[in-house]
Amino acid sequence: MQMNTISDAYISPHDSNMVNWMKFVNDIDSVFTLPKLEKQPLTRVLPQETYKQPKPGTVDWSTASEEMQENYENSMSILRRKIQERRMLLLPDFLAFDKSHRLQSSHHLLVGLQSSTRPQ
């Protein structure tokens, strides 16, 4: 499915059975660094954080209300404080359920972890 989507996005305008390889390479290179950097080695490259792409389905914070941002920050600070106060090691819990070793979790897993770490 993903390969079909990628190949459809890069179909050659001259031949529908071919892929525009150079466009694909240039797009991939532009994600990680500046184009034609090898020809201008003294160019100042910005830190990697500026090139990170937002994940699909996440909130675009530029359009979020100030109240929503404050609620998020308050919630995260409370969560951080409680985790630090209780000296909770959360990584082993996530690793136990992370069968693909991608350090990502599903919503179902997160709900399960919340219920297993609740005080009795």
trRosetta pair geometry for C-beta under 8 A, 3 or more apart (Angstrom, degrees):
i j d omega theta_ij theta_ji phi_ij phi_ji
1 4 5.9 -55 -151 32 25 111
1 5 6.7 25 152 -18 61 105
2 5 5.6 -53 -151 35 35 113
2 6 6.4 33 153 -16 67 105
3 6 5.7 -53 -147 39 33 110
3 7 6.1 29 156 -16 67 108
4 7 5.9 -56 -141 41 29 107
4 8 6.1 32 156 -22 64 107
5 8 5.8 -55 -147 35 27 112
5 9 6.5 27 154 -20 62 107
6 9 5.7 -57 -150 34 31 111
6 10 6.5 -4 162 9 66 111
6 24 7.8 67 175 -124 102 119
7 10 6.3 -74 -142 54 30 89
7 11 6.8 63 155 -68 65 76
7 19 5.8 -82 -140 -95 78 120
8 11 6.1 -15 -152 -30 33 110
10 19 5.0 40 113 -164 105 92
10 20 5.0 -133 -179 50 81 84
10 21 7.7 85 161 -76 131 28
10 23 5.7 178 -137 84 96 113
10 24 4.8 23 -126 -66 157 103
11 16 5.8 3 -174 -139 124 60
11 18 7.6 103 -163 80 59 51
11 19 6.6 -66 -106 -111 34 55
11 20 7.0 37 103 -7 18 94
12 15 5.0 11 86 53 128 70
12 16 7.3 -142 63 -81 78 22
12 18 4.1 -3 9 90 140 98
12 19 6.2 164 -33 -159 89 4
12 20 4.8 141 -92 -58 65 78
13 20 7.3 32 -6 -65 74 129
14 18 7.2 -14 74 56 87 130
15 18 4.2 52 85 13 111 113
19 24 6.7 15 154 -27 112 138
20 23 4.2 24 123 19 116 119
20 24 6.6 148 96 -18 68 87
21 24 5.6 -59 -153 37 34 114
21 25 6.2 32 154 -19 70 106
22 25 5.6 -50 -142 38 34 111
22 26 6.2 34 157 -18 66 107
23 26 5.8 -55 -145 39 29 110
23 27 6.3 30 155 -19 63 107
24 27 5.9 -58 -149 36 27 110
24 28 6.4 24 155 -15 64 107
25 28 5.9 -57 -148 38 30 109
25 29 6.2 28 155 -18 66 109
26 29 5.7 -55 -143 39 30 111
26 30 6.2 32 157 -24 64 107
26 35 6.5 23 -155 -115 89 123
27 30 5.8 -54 -146 32 29 112
27 31 7.1 36 152 -27 60 99
28 31 5.9 -51 -162 21 35 114
28 32 7.3 8 155 0 64 107
29 32 6.4 -74 -155 46 36 96
29 33 6.4 -50 179 56 74 86
29 35 6.2 92 113 -101 117 71
30 33 7.7 -96 -124 69 21 45
30 34 7.7 22 -129 -138 61 26
30 35 5.7 -13 -88 -54 87 98
31 51 6.3 114 174 174 49 110
31 53 7.0 -37 -143 -36 106 119
32 51 6.6 101 -124 152 20 153
33 37 5.5 -57 146 -14 121 151
33 45 6.5 -32 -147 -136 88 136
33 51 7.7 -27 -69 -94 29 162
34 37 4.8 110 74 -69 90 106
34 43 6.4 -98 71 120 154 144
34 45 6.1 -140 -5 -111 114 93
36 39 4.8 -29 175 30 92 116
36 40 6.6 54 125 10 89 100
37 40 6.3 -82 -146 62 38 79
37 41 7.2 78 160 -99 72 45
37 43 6.1 -118 -134 53 78 131
37 45 7.1 22 -127 -77 136 120
38 41 7.0 10 -152 -71 32 84
40 43 4.5 59 122 -33 110 114
46 50 4.6 -12 123 31 131 148
46 51 7.6 147 85 -35 103 91
47 50 6.1 109 72 -4 69 96
48 51 5.8 -67 -165 37 51 108
48 52 7.2 65 144 -44 76 90
49 52 5.8 -34 -157 -1 43 116
54 58 5.6 -135 178 64 99 122
54 60 7.0 37 -172 -97 172 74
55 58 4.8 81 68 -17 87 124
59 64 5.7 48 162 -70 121 125
59 68 7.8 -147 -172 147 153 134
60 63 4.9 39 95 23 106 105
60 64 7.0 178 89 -31 52 86
61 64 5.0 -42 -139 17 46 123
61 69 6.6 82 -154 -97 99 110
64 68 4.6 -114 180 84 103 130
64 69 5.5 121 113 -54 121 89
65 68 4.6 98 57 3 81 102
65 69 7.2 -148 95 -3 45 85
66 69 5.7 -55 -150 38 35 111
66 70 6.3 35 152 -19 67 106
67 70 5.7 -55 -147 37 30 111
67 71 6.3 32 154 -19 65 106
68 71 5.8 -52 -147 36 30 112
68 72 6.4 33 153 -21 63 106
69 72 5.7 -53 -149 35 31 113
69 73 6.3 28 155 -16 65 107
70 73 5.8 -55 -145 39 31 108
70 74 6.1 30 157 -18 66 108
71 74 5.8 -56 -144 39 28 110
71 75 6.2 29 157 -20 64 108
72 75 5.9 -58 -148 36 27 110
72 76 6.3 21 157 -15 64 109
73 76 5.9 -57 -145 40 29 108
73 77 6.2 27 158 -19 65 108
74 77 5.9 -57 -146 37 28 108
74 78 6.4 28 156 -18 64 106
75 78 5.9 -57 -150 36 29 110
75 79 6.3 27 153 -17 65 109
76 79 5.6 -54 -145 39 33 112
76 80 6.1 36 155 -22 66 105
77 80 5.6 -49 -144 36 32 114
77 81 6.2 34 156 -21 64 106
78 81 5.8 -55 -147 36 29 111
78 82 6.4 25 156 -16 64 107
79 82 6.0 -57 -147 37 29 108
79 83 6.3 27 156 -18 64 109
80 83 5.9 -60 -149 37 28 110
80 84 6.2 21 157 -14 66 110
81 84 5.9 -60 -146 40 28 107
81 85 6.1 29 156 -21 66 108
82 85 5.7 -51 -140 36 30 112
82 86 6.2 10 165 -1 64 111
83 86 6.4 -68 -145 49 24 97
83 88 4.9 -89 -150 46 72 112
83 90 6.9 -35 -143 -32 127 121
84 87 7.1 21 -173 -77 34 48
88 117 7.1 57 -145 -156 142 132
89 92 5.7 40 124 10 108 107
89 93 7.9 146 109 -9 68 91
90 93 5.6 -59 -163 37 53 114
90 94 6.3 45 147 -17 81 106
90 113 7.8 64 -153 -179 97 137
91 94 5.8 -60 -149 40 36 108
91 95 6.0 34 157 -20 71 108
92 95 5.6 -56 -140 39 32 111
92 96 6.3 41 158 -29 65 101
93 96 5.9 -51 -153 25 29 114
93 97 7.2 5 157 1 60 106
93 113 5.5 104 148 -130 131 113
93 116 7.5 171 -144 88 129 130
93 117 7.3 -22 -103 -60 166 120
94 97 6.3 -74 -158 47 34 96
94 98 5.7 34 151 -32 73 118
94 103 7.2 52 137 -143 129 61
94 105 5.9 -96 -141 -59 100 129
94 109 7.8 82 -130 151 69 129
94 113 7.3 2 -76 -92 68 150
95 98 5.3 -57 -131 33 34 115
97 105 6.8 53 97 -122 121 106
97 109 5.1 149 137 -141 149 122
97 112 7.5 139 -99 84 157 135
97 113 7.6 -113 5 -62 150 105
98 101 5.9 103 132 -86 105 32
98 102 6.7 -147 -170 41 110 60
98 103 6.4 22 -146 -84 158 31
98 104 7.3 122 -128 50 110 45
98 105 6.8 -79 -84 -81 93 81
100 104 7.7 -23 72 49 120 95
105 109 4.3 -118 -172 83 104 135
105 110 5.7 122 121 -54 125 84
105 113 7.8 -8 -176 -12 159 137
106 109 4.8 102 54 4 75 100
106 110 7.2 -137 97 -5 43 87
107 110 5.6 -55 -151 35 34 113
107 111 6.5 34 153 -19 67 103
108 111 6.0 -55 -152 35 30 110
108 112 6.5 30 151 -18 63 108
109 112 5.6 -57 -151 38 33 114
109 113 6.3 33 153 -19 68 105
110 113 5.7 -52 -147 35 32 110
110 114 6.5 35 153 -22 63 103
111 114 5.7 -52 -150 32 32 114
111 115 6.6 26 155 -15 64 105
112 115 6.0 -58 -149 38 31 106
112 116 6.3 21 156 -14 66 111
113 116 5.8 -61 -143 41 31 106
113 117 6.1 12 164 -6 68 114
114 117 6.4 -70 -142 44 24 97
114 118 6.7 45 156 -48 61 95
115 118 6.0 -32 -151 -3 33 118
